[in-house]
Amino acid sequence: MDAVKHSIASDVTIFIVELTCAGLAPRGGLAYLTNLLLTILNVSKWSEIEQAVLAAMESGKFQLGEEVTRVTIASLKDSTESACVSSNLSEMIDNLWAMHQRSETDGTIAGEELVQDFLQKYSNT
């Protein structure tokens, strides 16, 4: 039974990280999903969710490059250890979501300038 619980928890974590951090969630549901992710992070030890987070971030849905991936994973990890970091995570997820949205004019996602701004803002979180 514990293996089933762990499997379900892993699947939910992967799904929520992909929806929020890779910009797949509908805009109207993002706040609710972010709150669910924050709850998962607050009640989990990093060792319990690390593999699920890594699987989500390496699934091919996250498209902002290796540095943004590294910073995002570090922030998620830090959020399992500190409520202060968790409070900044909602804003960071909102930025990740927005950067994944395709431009109506040319169909591209965030450009290098937005990525660099993100890295500058969140690399020290």
Number of C-alpha atoms within 10 A of each C-alpha: 6 7 8 9 10 13 13 12 16 20 15 16 23 20 18 22 26 23 22 24 27 24 24 18 18 12 12 8 11 21 16 11 18 22 13 16 22 20 13 18 23 16 10 15 14 17 10 13 21 17 14 20 24 15 18 23 22 14 13 10 15 22 19 17 9 12 13 19 17 15 17 23 16 15 21 23 20 18 24 21 17 12 14 11 16 23 12 14 23 18 12 19 20 17 16 23 22 16 22 19 15 13 11 8 6 7 8 12 16 16 10 10 9 13 18 13 11 17 16 10 11 17 15 9 17
